[in-house]
Each structure stands twice: as C-alpha cells, then as structure tokens.
Amino acid sequence: MIRIDELNARYQRSSRLVAQGVELVAVGDPRSARVNVAIREVMSLARNETSYLWEDLLGAAKALRWCLLTQPQPLEFNTSLQRRASDVVKEATRLQMVVAPKTEQVLKELAAASDAVLSGDQAVAHILLESIRDVGIESCVVIGANSAAVGGLESWLKPLGVAVRNAGQLVRDQVVIEQGYAVGPPRFFPSSLVTAPMTEALSYLLPAWFGDRSVPSSVLAPYAEGAVRVNARTFTEGDTSEPMMASTENAVEEVDLVPQPVWTAPPNSGRLPRADEVSAHRVLLSGGFAILLDDGDRIRAVDPTQPAGERVAYIDVEAVSRGTYLLLRDGETERRALYDAALELMGAHAHAAAESQARWKGELQSRLNKQGQTAVTGQLAKLGISALDRIEAWTDLTLVRPKSDRDFELLLEWLGIPLHPGFELATDLARKRARASRNITGQLEHAVDAADTSILEREGHIHLEVTDGFRGVFATRVLAVSPHIEFIPRHDARVLIKDRGAKWLE
C-alpha cells in the first residue's frame, strides 16, 4: 500500500512536471530516416497488392522501424537491429522477383536503406550517453518502451552502471530518481510516467523523423476537471533533414506502422459449435507458439513481479491479455496432467473411478449426438439443473463432475446411471484433483523461484525444470489475443502449438 507521504510526494512531482513540462529531444538520424521513408513507400504500394505476398515483408519492416525507435544502442550491443535489418533485406529481395518494375525499385530502396542502417551507430545513442554523463550516472534512469527494449539497452548501459527500467518496474521499485530518459516517442509509454511520475524530471529521446510528439494524458483526462496535462519542450539535435517521399498520396497512418498481428476470420459461417467442439480465441505467445483458449474455467499464470512463493496463480480466462504470462505444458494440457495425477492418488480405486467417468460421460455424449444440444439442454432445464452452459464441457475427460451436488445427482438419474458408487467416486476424484493441483502449484512455485525471471521478462519465454511427472512446463508471454471465435475439437483447446503469427511481434 502506498503511504500518504509517498502519495503526496508523487502529486508534488506531477505538479512540477505540469509547471515545467517534459523535454522532448528530437535527434536527426539520416540513415534511419531513410528507412522510415522507404517503409512508408512500401506500405503505400502494398495496399493495392495481394496481401499474403506482403505479410512477411511488412511484418519485418514494422519490426525494424520499432527497433530503430526503441533500441538505439550501438551496433556492437544491438543484435536485435542487426537481425531485423537482415530480415527486411531478405524479404525485400525475395519479393523483387514477383512484382512490377516500379515496385521492384521501391523494394530495392528498402533493402538498401535497411542495409545502410547497419553502417554506423544511431545518433540517439550518442545524445543519450552524453545526457547521462551530464546529469551523472547515479542521478538518472533510462526507461525502455518494453521488456525487449530494456534488455537491449541494458546490454549496453548496465556495464556502465546505468539503471535501465520499464515503466512498471519504476513503480515497483518505488525509488524516486532525479532524471528519467525515456527512449522512444511519448506515445509508446504509459501516461503514468508524467501523471504519476517516479522521476523529478523526464526527457523523451527519439529520432526527429517520428511525427507524433504529443505527450499522453490519462484516459480519464477528457472527462475530468483539473486533469493532469503535461506539455513538451522540444529540442532538436543533429542533422534533421529528411529524404522526401516519392508520393504523398495514400499517406500511411502511424498506427498502421506499429507491429501488430494479422488476423484472418475463421470460416464459422455463423453456425453453432457441434457437441464435440468448443469456442476458442487464438492466443499468440512468445517463442513462436500459440494456444486456442476456450472460455472454460481458469488458467494458470505466473507474475514475475510478485515476491518468491507468490508468483504462480490461477486467473480467469477473461483476464488473459497482452503481457500476461501463462504457464503451459509442452505437448499436453495441464488439465489432462491433473486428471492423471488425481487418478494416481486414487490408488486402488483408480480403475473403478476411470470406468465410472467413462460410463456417464459416454452416455451424455451419446445423447448430445443423437438429440442435439438444444434438446438436451431443454430436458435438463426442466429437471432443475442450473449449470446449463457447462453441459457440453461435462463430457470432457478432464472435467470430473458438475460443481453442484444436486446437478450431478439429477444428471445421473436422467442418464439412467445408479447414483452409487459413481457419485462418491467422482467426488473423491475431484478432491484428489484439487490435491494434485496444490502439489503441482508448489512444484511450479519452486521452479519459478529457481529460474532467472529476468530472462522471462527480457526474452518473453522460459522453460522451467519441474519434476514428479509434470515436466515440460513453459512460461510464456501473451503477445496478442485474436478477436475472432474459432470452433475447435474440445481436445485441441489449450494445447501448445507452433504458430508463425507472432513472428514479427517480439
């Protein structure tokens, strides 16, 4: 909990920023400006071309541009820039073979500009280091736009003794610093940097060719009286001349230049899911993976910012969003692993429990197949069963029984299956599943505590060493969640799969 004096101090810092404004240092960099112009030209041309041919090039180009804006460290520390520039050259060269001559020239210019950006360090790096030395290493912090930017900047600045953080880490550290240097345009950072600052002064450093220099305000500012609004005092450094666009028609909006997933709506044709299907959203994950996340019960996640022993927890499926870290099994869902662990804990009753589960679930699935979901739902509603939205889920192997005793009793009676011993076996199996879940949570907590969570925050994913039959655990950051609903076989939900959709998002 934030103490009153800390809250007052934060208001005072915010008031000073409102009064004096923040610095915005626009640094001229002809090489990266050339890349920006070339990307905009390609984006403009691609609007009228077959989209799937351009996806990889546009993804690579946006990733390169983002890197130029957020990771200006010298080339010897900038493997990310080297990789992104090489990707653009590769994709642009590939496309030159299948396009018209005019477009070919634009692609050649993009490849040449991307290659040239590796011929020297970015000017922002020089200005940033000079500013740090003027203020003093102990008196400042460099703020990265995201975890990848923090990792890249740290590789350069940490050996020099310079602190590098992202906005969230600044708040967690609760250490007030004299000067903050945010590397990138203001729009890439949360408004809290200026509305609830942890630095006495703040400067944004960005290439001069980036046009949007507005300082973000709170989302509530338009509706609030006396909202915190901070102005910027702009300074320019270096050669700010820029190459001219060949054409100003069909100008590309800044939002279209940010790396983002390309979603394709699945061909559901407005139908309802079949009895053996579930509705799911595709979730792109760090490391080149994805899962199809159904809207069922909770999912296990990890929060590397929490203290040791409190990092692993279940969260609601609705809470899964960009930046969430999920804990998943490689090759098998956790729900199946928990079911197998629960059966093992049943000991001598394991076989009887498995047979009982197969009997009532099989009968329910048979009736769903013959009568359809609507008819079955109507019949069970008349009996007084309450959890009607879970009827199809009850057929899943890993869902042991309905939560409500009364619902389960009515269901068994309607299926024509004796109440005993099936009710007791399922109830005991559910208890054993809860026990297995607690055991696994303890193992996962231990594995997370033993892992280097800074790697997780920097790289976006990490394999965890877990024993006792729960191997192959993967902690990975959510990069994007599809807005589209897919109908998939129930057994495909939450299974870790390879997916190229996140290739240019990390």
Backbone torsions as a table, in degrees:
resi	resn	phi	psi	omega
1	MET	NA	135.6	179.9
2	ILE	-75.6	126.1	178.3
3	ARG	-70.7	156.5	-176.3
4	ILE	-59.2	-42.1	-178.6
5	ASP	-66.6	-33.5	176.9
6	GLU	-68.3	-39.3	178.6
7	LEU	-64.9	-42.9	177.9
8	ASN	-61.6	-42.0	179.8
9	ALA	-63.0	-37.1	179.2
10	ARG	-66.3	-40.3	176.5
11	TYR	-62.4	-38.9	179.4
12	GLN	-65.0	-41.2	178.2
13	ARG	-64.7	-40.2	178.3
14	SER	-63.0	-40.9	179.2
15	SER	-62.6	-39.0	178.9
16	ARG	-65.7	-38.4	178.5
17	LEU	-66.9	-37.5	177.2
18	VAL	-62.4	-40.4	-177.2
19	ALA	-72.2	-43.6	-174.3
20	GLN	-100.6	-15.3	-178.8
21	GLY	77.5	175.6	176.4
22	VAL	-108.2	157.7	175.8
23	GLU	-88.0	138.7	172.9
24	LEU	-123.9	109.2	-176.0
25	VAL	-99.5	107.5	179.4
26	ALA	-94.0	115.2	-172.0
27	VAL	-105.8	124.5	177.6
28	GLY	-69.0	134.2	179.4
29	ASP	-150.5	90.6	-174.0
30	PRO	-57.0	-36.7	-177.1
31	ARG	-66.0	-47.9	179.5
32	SER	-71.2	-28.7	175.5
33	ALA	-63.5	-37.1	178.0
34	ARG	-64.3	-41.0	177.7
35	VAL	-62.6	-44.0	-179.7
36	ASN	-58.5	-46.3	179.6
37	VAL	-63.3	-44.1	-179.2
38	ALA	-62.6	-40.4	178.9
39	ILE	-64.7	-42.7	179.1
40	ARG	-62.4	-39.2	177.2
41	GLU	-62.0	-44.8	-179.5
42	VAL	-65.3	-42.8	178.8
43	MET	-59.5	-41.5	-179.5
44	SER	-64.1	-42.5	179.6
45	LEU	-69.5	-36.7	-174.6
46	ALA	-66.3	-19.7	-179.8
47	ARG	-60.5	-28.2	-176.7
48	ASN	-103.7	12.8	-177.3
49	GLU	-112.3	170.1	176.3
50	THR	-64.7	119.0	-167.2
51	SER	-62.3	-42.2	-172.7
52	TYR	-65.0	-24.7	178.6
53	LEU	-69.9	-24.4	-171.9
54	TRP	-102.3	-8.1	-171.6
55	GLU	-57.6	-47.7	-176.9
56	ASP	-67.3	-41.0	179.0
57	LEU	-64.7	-46.6	-179.4
58	LEU	-64.8	-39.1	177.4
59	GLY	-62.5	-45.0	179.5
60	ALA	-64.6	-40.7	-178.1
61	ALA	-66.3	-43.3	178.6
62	LYS	-63.6	-39.9	178.9
63	ALA	-64.5	-39.7	177.6
64	LEU	-63.2	-46.0	-179.1
65	ARG	-61.8	-42.4	177.4
66	TRP	-60.4	-42.3	179.8
67	CYS	-63.2	-41.1	178.5
68	LEU	-62.8	-30.8	-178.7
69	LEU	-82.4	-29.5	-170.4
70	THR	-116.1	-14.3	-179.0
71	GLN	-131.9	79.5	-177.5
72	PRO	-89.9	11.8	-177.7
73	GLN	-58.5	154.2	-179.2
74	PRO	-53.6	155.0	-173.6
75	LEU	-57.1	-35.3	-178.6
76	GLU	-65.0	-18.0	177.4
77	PHE	-110.9	6.3	-169.8
78	ASN	-117.1	66.7	177.5
79	THR	-65.6	-29.4	179.5
80	SER	-63.5	-45.8	179.2
81	LEU	-64.1	-41.7	179.4
82	GLN	-61.0	-42.4	-179.6
83	ARG	-68.1	-43.6	-178.3
84	ARG	-65.0	-42.9	179.6
85	ALA	-63.7	-41.7	178.2
86	SER	-63.5	-38.0	177.5
87	ASP	-61.1	-43.2	-179.4
88	VAL	-65.1	-45.5	178.5
89	VAL	-57.6	-44.6	-179.2
90	LYS	-61.7	-49.6	-176.8
91	GLU	-69.2	-38.8	178.7
92	ALA	-65.2	-40.3	178.8
93	THR	-65.2	-40.1	179.3
94	ARG	-61.0	-42.1	-176.0
95	LEU	-74.2	-23.2	-177.3
96	GLN	-59.2	-22.8	-176.7
97	MET	-77.9	-13.1	-171.0
98	VAL	-126.2	12.8	-176.6
99	VAL	-118.6	169.0	178.9
100	ALA	-70.0	158.1	-177.5
101	PRO	-54.7	-41.3	-179.5
102	LYS	-62.5	-44.3	178.6
103	THR	-67.6	-35.2	178.3
104	GLU	-58.0	-40.0	180.0
105	GLN	-65.3	-37.8	178.1
106	VAL	-65.5	-39.9	178.6
107	LEU	-66.9	-38.3	178.0
108	LYS	-63.8	-38.3	178.4
109	GLU	-66.5	-39.8	177.9
110	LEU	-63.4	-42.8	178.6
111	ALA	-63.9	-43.2	-179.7
112	ALA	-65.5	-41.3	179.3
113	ALA	-65.8	-39.7	179.5
114	SER	-67.0	-37.3	177.7
115	ASP	-69.6	-38.6	-177.4
116	ALA	-68.6	-26.4	-178.1
117	VAL	-66.5	-15.6	178.6
118	LEU	-92.9	7.8	-178.5
119	SER	-87.9	-5.2	178.9
120	GLY	-171.3	165.0	-179.3
121	ASP	-73.0	154.7	178.2
122	GLN	-74.9	146.3	-176.8
123	ALA	-65.5	-29.2	-179.5
124	VAL	-59.6	-36.0	-179.0
125	ALA	-60.0	-43.7	-179.5
126	HIS	-64.2	-45.0	-178.8
127	ILE	-65.7	-40.5	-179.8
128	LEU	-63.1	-47.7	-178.3
129	LEU	-65.2	-38.1	177.8
130	GLU	-63.5	-41.4	179.4
131	SER	-66.1	-40.2	179.1
132	ILE	-61.3	-43.5	-178.7
133	ARG	-68.6	-33.2	177.6
134	ASP	-65.3	-42.8	-177.8
135	VAL	-79.6	-36.8	-175.5
136	GLY	109.7	131.5	-175.1
137	ILE	-56.6	-39.8	-176.5
138	GLU	-73.8	-12.9	-173.2
139	SER	-104.1	5.8	-175.3
140	CYS	-139.2	165.0	174.6
141	VAL	-138.3	140.2	174.8
142	VAL	-97.4	131.9	-174.3
143	ILE	-111.7	119.1	179.1
144	GLY	-89.3	153.3	-176.5
145	ALA	-71.7	-28.3	177.0
146	ASN	-156.4	-176.3	-175.5
147	SER	-63.9	-38.8	179.1
148	ALA	-64.0	-40.4	178.7
149	ALA	-65.6	-40.7	178.1
150	VAL	-60.8	-44.6	179.6
151	GLY	-61.5	-43.5	179.7
152	GLY	-66.1	-44.8	179.6
153	LEU	-66.2	-35.7	179.2
154	GLU	-63.9	-36.8	-178.9
155	SER	-59.0	-26.7	179.7
156	TRP	-94.7	-46.0	-169.3
157	LEU	-92.7	-27.6	-177.7
158	LYS	-60.3	-43.3	176.9
159	PRO	-61.1	-20.5	178.0
160	LEU	-87.0	-3.4	179.7
161	GLY	89.8	10.3	-177.8
162	VAL	-89.4	131.1	177.8
163	ALA	-76.8	135.0	176.5
164	VAL	-126.9	128.3	-178.1
165	ARG	-140.1	162.5	164.4
166	ASN	-98.5	175.7	-174.1
167	ALA	-61.1	-40.2	179.8
168	GLY	-64.9	-39.9	179.1
169	GLN	-65.3	-34.4	177.1
170	LEU	-59.5	-43.2	-179.9
171	VAL	-67.2	-42.1	-178.8
172	ARG	-65.7	-37.4	-178.5
173	ASP	-67.5	-30.4	-179.7
174	GLN	53.0	38.7	176.2
175	VAL	-116.1	120.7	-178.8
176	VAL	-82.1	130.0	-176.2
177	ILE	-120.9	146.5	-174.9
178	GLU	-62.5	-48.3	-172.9
179	GLN	-132.6	131.7	174.4
180	GLY	-112.9	138.1	175.9
181	TYR	-117.9	104.5	178.4
182	ALA	-87.6	121.0	-175.3
183	VAL	-94.2	103.6	-178.6
184	GLY	134.0	169.2	179.1
185	PRO	-64.6	149.0	-180.0
186	PRO	-54.3	-34.4	-176.6
187	ARG	-66.5	-15.0	178.7
188	PHE	-82.8	-3.6	-175.6
189	PHE	-120.0	153.8	178.1
190	PRO	-68.8	152.2	-178.9
191	SER	-64.0	-20.4	-178.5
192	SER	-61.8	-20.5	177.0
193	LEU	-58.7	-30.9	-179.1
194	VAL	-110.6	-27.7	-178.5
195	THR	-85.3	-25.3	176.4
196	ALA	-139.3	63.3	-167.7
197	PRO	-71.8	148.4	172.2
198	MET	-107.3	9.5	176.3
199	THR	-126.5	148.6	179.4
200	GLU	-71.7	-32.2	178.0
201	ALA	-139.7	156.3	-175.2
202	LEU	-141.9	135.2	175.2
203	SER	-128.6	136.9	171.8
204	TYR	-101.4	134.1	176.9
205	LEU	-117.9	128.1	-176.3
206	LEU	-154.9	158.3	175.5
207	PRO	-62.9	144.0	-176.3
208	ALA	-65.0	-22.2	-177.5
209	TRP	-75.1	-10.5	178.7
210	PHE	-80.4	120.5	-168.9
211	GLY	-78.1	-38.4	-174.4
212	ASP	-81.0	107.9	-177.9
213	ARG	-115.6	18.4	179.9
214	SER	-71.9	143.9	179.3
215	VAL	-91.8	126.1	-175.7
216	PRO	-68.4	148.8	174.3
217	SER	-119.2	171.9	-180.0
218	SER	-60.5	148.2	178.1
219	VAL	-63.9	-18.6	179.5
220	LEU	-89.9	-8.7	-174.7
221	ALA	-55.0	-41.5	-178.6
222	PRO	-63.8	-18.5	-175.4
223	TYR	-108.9	-0.2	-173.6
224	ALA	-110.8	145.1	172.3
225	GLU	-83.2	135.7	179.5
226	GLY	68.1	30.0	179.9
227	ALA	-64.0	150.5	-179.8
228	VAL	-74.4	117.9	177.5
229	ARG	-129.5	124.7	-175.5
230	VAL	-114.9	130.3	177.8
231	ASN	-93.3	161.9	-179.9
232	ALA	-112.9	139.6	171.5
233	ARG	-101.9	110.7	-172.3
234	THR	-89.6	133.1	175.2
235	PHE	-124.4	143.8	177.6
236	THR	-114.3	145.8	179.5
237	GLU	-135.0	143.0	172.3
238	GLY	76.4	-163.3	-176.2
239	ASP	-82.9	104.5	-176.4
240	THR	-97.8	8.9	174.6
241	SER	-69.8	145.7	-176.5
242	GLU	-128.6	148.5	173.4
243	PRO	-65.3	148.4	-178.0
244	MET	-85.2	145.7	172.8
245	MET	-69.6	143.9	177.4
246	ALA	-67.3	-29.7	-179.5
247	SER	-149.5	143.1	178.3
248	THR	-101.7	2.4	178.4
249	GLU	-71.8	150.2	178.6
250	ASN	52.1	49.6	-179.6
251	ALA	-54.8	141.6	-177.8
252	VAL	-89.3	127.9	178.4
253	GLU	-75.1	150.0	-178.1
254	GLU	-59.2	-37.9	-178.0
255	VAL	-62.1	-28.5	-179.9
256	ASP	-77.6	-10.8	-178.1
257	LEU	-96.8	-3.6	178.7
258	VAL	-82.7	135.0	177.2
259	PRO	-54.5	128.2	-178.6
260	GLN	-153.6	153.9	-179.1
261	PRO	-72.6	155.0	173.8
262	VAL	-107.2	110.9	-177.1
263	TRP	-97.0	137.5	174.3
264	THR	-113.5	123.5	-178.6
265	ALA	-65.1	129.0	179.9
266	PRO	-70.9	153.0	-177.4
267	PRO	-81.0	65.6	179.9
268	ASN	-78.8	-22.6	177.4
269	SER	55.6	29.2	175.0
270	GLY	73.5	5.9	-179.1
271	ARG	-78.1	166.1	174.6
272	LEU	-88.3	153.5	176.8
273	PRO	-65.5	145.8	176.5
274	ARG	-74.7	173.7	-175.2
275	ALA	-61.6	-29.6	-178.3
276	ASP	-97.3	13.2	-178.1
277	GLU	-117.3	160.3	173.2
278	VAL	-131.8	158.0	174.0
279	SER	-84.3	138.2	-176.9
280	ALA	-149.1	156.0	172.4
281	HIS	-111.1	139.1	177.1
282	ARG	-77.6	129.2	-179.7
283	VAL	-116.9	116.1	178.5
284	LEU	-83.8	136.4	-172.6
285	LEU	-125.2	154.3	175.9
286	SER	-62.3	146.4	-180.0
287	GLY	95.3	5.6	179.8
288	GLY	81.6	28.0	-177.7
289	PHE	-118.7	171.3	174.1
290	ALA	-155.0	162.8	167.5
291	ILE	-134.5	157.3	171.6
292	LEU	-101.4	105.9	-169.9
293	LEU	-95.1	114.3	178.1
294	ASP	-78.6	170.5	-177.1
295	ASP	-96.3	31.6	-178.1
296	GLY	-79.5	-136.8	-175.3
297	ASP	-75.6	-165.5	-173.5
298	ARG	-72.4	172.0	178.6
299	ILE	-135.3	148.4	-175.4
300	ARG	-81.8	138.4	-177.8
301	ALA	-137.4	168.5	176.9
302	VAL	-130.9	139.5	177.1
303	ASP	-118.4	100.2	-175.8
304	PRO	-66.5	-11.0	-179.0
305	THR	-84.1	-12.9	-178.4
306	GLN	-80.9	160.8	178.2
307	PRO	-67.5	160.3	180.0
308	ALA	-54.9	138.8	-179.6
309	GLY	88.3	-6.7	-178.6
310	GLU	-129.8	21.8	-173.7
311	ARG	-92.1	-23.6	-176.6
312	VAL	-100.1	130.6	-178.8
313	ALA	-158.8	161.3	170.7
314	TYR	-87.2	142.1	173.9
315	ILE	-127.8	157.0	176.1
316	ASP	-66.6	145.1	178.9
317	VAL	-57.0	-36.7	-179.8
318	GLU	-63.5	-20.3	-177.7
319	ALA	-85.3	-7.2	-179.8
320	VAL	-72.3	121.2	-177.9
321	SER	-150.6	177.7	-179.8
322	ARG	-57.1	127.4	-178.8
323	GLY	101.1	-16.1	175.5
324	THR	-67.9	142.0	175.0
325	TYR	-104.1	118.5	179.6
326	LEU	-99.7	150.7	173.6
327	LEU	-109.0	117.1	-174.4
328	LEU	-132.0	154.5	174.7
329	ARG	-92.4	139.3	178.3
330	ASP	-84.2	107.9	176.4
331	GLY	102.4	-15.1	-179.1
332	GLU	-155.1	143.1	179.2
333	THR	-73.9	154.7	177.3
334	GLU	-63.9	-34.1	-177.9
335	ARG	-61.7	-39.4	177.8
336	ARG	-68.1	-40.2	179.0
337	ALA	-63.1	-39.9	177.9
338	LEU	-65.1	-39.8	178.9
339	TYR	-62.1	-46.3	179.1
340	ASP	-63.3	-39.5	178.9
341	ALA	-66.2	-37.1	178.8
342	ALA	-66.2	-42.1	177.5
343	LEU	-60.9	-40.3	179.3
344	GLU	-62.6	-37.7	178.3
345	LEU	-70.5	-18.1	178.6
346	MET	-71.7	-16.9	177.1
347	GLY	61.5	-125.0	-176.0
348	ALA	-66.5	-19.6	-178.9
349	HIS	-92.0	3.4	-175.0
350	ALA	-61.7	-44.6	-177.2
351	HIS	-64.1	-44.4	-179.9
352	ALA	-64.0	-39.0	179.8
353	ALA	-65.1	-42.8	-179.9
354	ALA	-64.9	-40.9	179.0
355	GLU	-65.3	-41.8	179.4
356	SER	-63.3	-42.3	177.7
357	GLN	-60.7	-46.7	-178.3
358	ALA	-62.9	-33.8	-176.0
359	ARG	-68.4	-54.3	-174.5
360	TRP	-74.5	-32.5	177.0
361	LYS	-68.9	-39.5	178.8
362	GLY	-64.1	-40.6	178.7
363	GLU	-66.7	-40.8	178.0
364	LEU	-64.4	-42.9	178.7
365	GLN	-63.1	-38.6	179.1
366	SER	-61.8	-42.4	-180.0
367	ARG	-70.0	-36.1	175.7
368	LEU	-62.6	-40.4	-179.0
369	ASN	-67.6	-39.3	-176.3
370	LYS	-79.6	-43.8	-171.8
371	GLN	-99.3	-22.6	-176.8
372	GLY	90.4	156.1	-175.6
373	GLN	-63.0	-40.5	-176.2
374	THR	-62.8	-45.5	-179.2
375	ALA	-66.1	-43.1	179.9
376	VAL	-64.4	-43.1	179.1
377	THR	-59.9	-42.3	179.3
378	GLY	-62.4	-42.4	-179.5
379	GLN	-66.2	-42.3	-178.9
380	LEU	-70.7	-31.5	176.9
381	ALA	-63.6	-40.3	178.8
382	LYS	-63.8	-29.6	178.1
383	LEU	-74.4	-17.7	-179.5
384	GLY	100.1	13.1	176.8
385	ILE	-72.3	132.0	-170.6
386	SER	-92.2	-40.2	-172.8
387	ALA	-84.7	62.3	-174.2
388	LEU	-68.8	-25.4	-179.5
389	ASP	-73.7	-6.9	-177.5
390	ARG	-107.9	7.8	-174.2
391	ILE	-58.2	-48.9	-179.9
392	GLU	-65.4	-35.8	-178.7
393	ALA	-65.3	-27.0	-179.3
394	TRP	-63.3	-21.1	179.4
395	THR	-78.5	-12.8	-179.4
396	ASP	-67.3	137.7	-178.0
397	LEU	-56.4	-36.0	-171.4
398	THR	-87.6	-7.2	176.5
399	LEU	-95.8	104.5	-165.8
400	VAL	-67.0	-41.7	-177.1
401	ARG	-168.8	160.6	172.4
402	PRO	-59.3	148.4	-179.9
403	LYS	-64.6	-39.2	-177.1
404	SER	-80.2	126.7	176.0
405	ASP	-58.4	-43.5	-177.6
406	ARG	-63.4	-42.9	177.4
407	ASP	-59.9	-41.7	-177.9
408	PHE	-67.9	-42.0	178.5
409	GLU	-61.7	-45.2	179.7
410	LEU	-65.6	-37.6	179.9
411	LEU	-64.8	-46.9	179.9
412	LEU	-61.8	-40.5	179.4
413	GLU	-63.5	-43.7	-180.0
414	TRP	-65.4	-33.1	178.6
415	LEU	-77.5	-9.3	-178.9
416	GLY	75.5	27.5	-179.2
417	ILE	-109.0	130.5	-179.3
418	PRO	-55.0	141.4	-178.2
419	LEU	-64.1	-38.2	-178.3
420	HIS	-111.7	140.2	4.3
421	PRO	-93.9	8.4	-175.2
422	GLY	-57.3	-40.1	-178.8
423	PHE	-63.5	-46.2	-178.0
424	GLU	-67.6	-40.3	-179.7
425	LEU	-63.7	-43.5	179.9
426	ALA	-66.6	-39.4	179.8
427	THR	-65.1	-42.3	178.6
428	ASP	-66.5	-38.2	179.0
429	LEU	-65.2	-36.9	177.5
430	ALA	-64.1	-40.6	177.6
431	ARG	-64.4	-42.3	179.4
432	LYS	-65.2	-33.8	177.6
433	ARG	-65.4	-41.3	177.3
434	ALA	-63.3	-39.0	178.2
435	ARG	-65.7	-43.1	178.0
436	ALA	-62.0	-38.0	178.9
437	SER	-63.1	-41.8	178.0
438	ARG	-64.2	-40.8	179.0
439	ASN	-62.3	-44.1	-178.9
440	ILE	-68.2	-37.6	177.1
441	THR	-58.2	-42.9	178.0
442	GLY	-62.2	-42.1	178.2
443	GLN	-63.4	-41.9	-179.2
444	LEU	-67.3	-40.1	176.7
445	GLU	-58.8	-44.0	179.7
446	HIS	-63.5	-42.1	-179.4
447	ALA	-65.9	-41.7	179.4
448	VAL	-66.1	-41.5	179.2
449	ASP	-63.2	-34.4	-178.8
450	ALA	-78.9	-19.4	-177.7
451	ALA	-82.7	161.1	175.3
452	ASP	-87.8	94.9	-175.6
453	THR	-68.5	-15.8	175.2
454	SER	-65.0	-31.5	175.8
455	ILE	-65.4	-41.2	179.1
456	LEU	-60.4	-45.3	-179.0
457	GLU	-70.2	-34.1	-177.7
458	ARG	-80.2	-47.2	-174.7
459	GLU	-90.7	-24.6	178.6
460	GLY	96.2	-11.0	-179.7
461	HIS	-159.1	156.9	-179.9
462	ILE	-162.3	142.5	173.6
463	HIS	-87.4	139.9	-179.2
464	LEU	-109.3	141.1	178.8
465	GLU	-89.9	104.2	-179.5
466	VAL	-123.7	139.5	-177.2
467	THR	-107.8	-166.2	174.9
468	ASP	57.1	48.8	170.9
469	GLY	78.0	10.4	179.9
470	PHE	-126.4	51.0	-176.1
471	ARG	-81.4	171.8	175.8
472	GLY	72.6	38.0	-179.7
473	VAL	-89.8	136.3	-173.1
474	PHE	-126.8	120.0	173.4
475	ALA	-97.5	127.3	-173.6
476	THR	-147.7	145.7	-176.9
477	ARG	-86.7	136.9	174.9
478	VAL	-72.9	125.3	179.8
479	LEU	-97.8	-31.6	-179.7
480	ALA	-167.7	151.1	176.9
481	VAL	-122.9	124.3	-177.7
482	SER	-66.5	140.6	175.4
483	PRO	-78.6	-10.5	-175.0
484	HIS	-90.9	146.6	176.6
485	ILE	-96.2	132.3	174.8
486	GLU	-114.4	145.4	172.5
487	PHE	-99.1	120.4	-174.0
488	ILE	-132.0	156.4	172.7
489	PRO	-56.9	139.8	-175.2
490	ARG	-55.3	-36.3	-176.6
491	HIS	-74.1	-8.8	178.1
492	ASP	-89.3	-9.9	-177.7
493	ALA	-67.9	135.4	174.3
494	ARG	66.9	16.1	176.2
495	VAL	-88.9	129.6	-178.8
496	LEU	-68.6	124.4	-178.4
497	ILE	-131.6	157.1	174.1
498	LYS	-75.5	141.4	-179.1
499	ASP	-152.4	126.1	-179.2
500	ARG	-80.0	-6.3	-174.4
501	GLY	-61.5	-23.9	-178.4
502	ALA	-99.5	10.7	-172.5
503	LYS	-55.1	-38.7	-174.4
504	TRP	-106.3	14.0	-174.8
505	LEU	-98.5	-14.3	-173.1
506	GLU	-89.9	NA	NA
